[in-house]
Amino acid sequence: MLDLILIGLTVASLPFTVVAVARILSPDYFALPARRLKAASVAIIVLIGVTGFLVGQFNYEFTTCHEYDIAGDDEPSNCRNVPTPTPAQSTSPMPSKTQ
C-alpha cells in the first residue's frame, strides 16, 4: 500500500519537476510575450524530434549499409544492401579512336 502511495506522489510531482527543469534549461522560453510564440516553439521542437525519430526508424530509406561501413559504425539490422558496382560496371565504355 505504501508503494502505491509513493508511486502516486511521484507521478503527481512530475509536471512540477518538468516545469522546474524547463525553467532552468530555457529561461527565455518563459519570457516570451505571446502564447502563440510559445506554442510555435514547442511545435517546432516536437516536429524536429518526430522527424529525427522517423528518419532513425526508416533509415533504410535514407542510407545504405555501405555508408555505415565507410563511417566505421555497426550496421543496423534494417539497413539497405545495394550491390557495389565493380570497376567494369562503374566506368562507361569509351569509343575507340582507331582509324
Secondary structure, DSSP 8 states (H G I E B T S, - for coil): -HHHHHHHHHHHHHHHHHHHHHHHH-TTGGG-S-HHHHHHHHHHHHHHHHHHHHHHHTGGGT-BHHHHHHHT----TT-B------HHHHS--------
